[in-house]
């Protein structure tokens, strides 16, 4: 992470029918930031995104929820970066992660897309040099069942675990801004192992 966080993108799908699906965990995260720090999302067609600005622990940070569907998330994120002259190094992207169990969330700097089509599209438009907040949603056990699994709500227990992990990630954001990635990773990953 070369830049201070200036924009946080939550990935998900628009429309009410997708609101509580596991694939929308990135939206859940930015919604949790708004609940804690205030702000109101508004839609702008020049971005094809809902967005707002919050004051996160003394820093102005843009929040964005692309409304272009998961597989085309990169265009709205790039449009926000360009319009506000923000650097990709100051971008944090929150997304669902099937390779982590519910209740686990991990911060990661850069890397590949890991088969996640939203991340793939953000990389295509923005490069891979951004932070990721990987929100564990679990795996259905078979590769052929992944799409159906993430496009449905989780069980009550799974949703509770995800919401708890999101709350922990929200709590770590000031540390990420103040002390950087290593300190935030240490606090978040230690908290999960308690």
N, C-alpha and C positions, 0 to 999 in steps of 0.2 A: 504494500500500500504506500504509494508515493505521495498522495494528496490527502488532505483532511477530508472526511466525508462531507459531501455537499448535496448529494442526492441519493435517496433510497428508493429503489423500484421493487414493488411487490408484484410477483407474477401470478396470473390466474386467468380465468375466463369471465367475460361479462355475462349478463343475464341472470335473473333471479334463480333459474333452475340449477345454476352451477355454484351458487353462493356458498353452500356448506360442503361442497365436494372437497376431497383431500387435495386435489390439484390446485385449489385456491388458497393453500396455506400461506403463500406469499402475500396475498391480499389481506388475510387475517392479521399478518404481522404489521403491515402499515396501518391497518384500521386500529390495532392496539396502540400504536404510537400516537395516533390522533386522539384516542380516548384519554391517554395519559397527558399529552402535551397541548391539546387543543388543536384547532384548525378545522376547516370544512373543505371536503373535496368538491371540486367543480370540474365539469367536462369542458374541454376545449378541442374543437375539431382540428385545429392546426397540429396538435400533438396526437389526436385520437387517443386521449388518455384523460382519466380523472387525476387531478393533481392539487396540491396545496403546499404551503410553506409553514413549517413549525419552528419554534425556538426550542431546540433540543440541548438542554444544559448549557445555554449561552451561545449556541451556534445556530444560525439560520440554515435549515436543511429542507430541501424540496423532497416531497413524497410523490410518487407517481404510480398509478395503476393503469397499465396499458389496457385499452378497451378493444384491441384488435384481435383478440383470442391468443391463446398461449403460443401457438406456433409462429406468430407474427409479432412477438413482443419487442423485438429489437428496433423496429422503425420508430415507435413512439418514444422509446428511451433515447435513441439517437437524436430525435427532434428536440427533446427537452435539453439534452446536453448542448446542442448547437445553439438553440435559441437563447439560453442563459449563459452561454460561453463557459460551460463547465467541463472539467477534465475527466476522462474515463477513470483515471486513478482515484478520483473522489467518489466513485459510484459503488454502492452496495446493493446487490440484487438478492432478495429473499425469495426462496422457492421451496416447493415440496421435494423431498428426497426419499425415494423408495429404498435406498441402500442403508438407511438408518431406521431403527425402530421408533415408534411413537414415543415421545417424551425426551428424545435426544435431539439436540440442535448443535450444529457446528459452524464455526466461522472458518473460512478458507480464503486464501489469496490466490487468485488466478487459477489456471488449470484448464482442463477440457470440459466438454459438456456432459460427459457421463451418460449419454443417451437421452438427456432431458431436452426436448425440442424447444422450449422457451429459452433456455440458456444457450442452446445452439444458435438461435436467431439473434440473441443479444451479442454473442461473439461475432457473428457474421457482420453486424452493423457497427459494432463498437470496439472490437478486439477482445482478447481474453484477459486483459490486465485490469480486472475489477475484483472487488471482494464479493464473496457469496456467503449468505446465511442459509445453510442447508437445514431445512426443518424436516425431521424424520416423520414419515407417515407409515412406514412399514411396507412389506412386500407381500403380495398374495400367494407367493410360493412357486408360481409358474409364470414364465415370461409372457406367455400368450394371454394371461389374465390381467396384466398390468393396466392396460388402457381402461378396461371396465372397472377395475379397482379404484383408480385415482379419480375417475369421473363419477363416483358415488360418495355420499357421506360415509364417514366411518361410524363404527359403533359408538355408543355413549362413552365407553371406557377409552377408546382410541381418541375420540375428540377431546376428552378431558386431558389426556396425556399431552396432546398437541398444544392445547391452550395453555397448559402449565409450562411447557417448554418455550412457548412464545413469550409468556410473561417473564421468564428468566432472561430471554434474549433482550427484551425491552429494558429490563433492569441493567443489563451490561452495556447498553449503548453509551451512556455518559463516560464509562471507563474506556471504551473504544475511542471516543473523541479526545479524551484527556491524555491517556497513556499509550494508546496505540493497540495494534492487533495482538501482540504477544500477551499483554496484560489482560485483554478482554478474553482471549482464548483460554488462558489459565483460569480465570475466574469462572467462566462458563463451563469449562470441561471439568473443573474440580467440583463445582456445584452439582453437576449431573452424577458424579460418582459417590456423592454422600448417601 
